[in-house]
């Protein structure tokens, strides 16, 4: 993807090294955001549900190792071939698109329950719109699976 953004036959008139660098920075920022979110979620789950209190640095190291280990293992097993790593990136995004409905539907359901959310319950129109968008996304994800495989 990084190299594709430099190729004018693929990216058209907007192709440049600047665009490739912006993509790399966006990918880095996305990874950092994911890691930070994972760290905070892990801390809340361990403290709130499991009643475990660990130092913040242990949680951070554990989260980063958990996030980086699969990528390092795949890179070592398949070599540092650019095409293979590009395919890994695509397949990881396909996996995330498959997993998305499993979090969206329960989220909409739970946030529309008055017994759980109290005064912060979703409005009826918000719930209907949320389900409609989720169904459309799920259909598009199923189409993506057929297109990829």
Buried (B, 14 or more C-beta within 10 A) or exposed (E): BBEBBBEEEEBEEEBEEEBBEEBEEEEEEEEEEEBEEBBEEBBEEBEEEEEEEEEEEEBBEBBEEEBEEEBEEBBEEEEEEEEBBBEBBEEEEBEEBBEBBEEBBEEBBEBBEEEEEEEEBBEEEEBEEBBEEBEEBBEEBEEBEEEEE
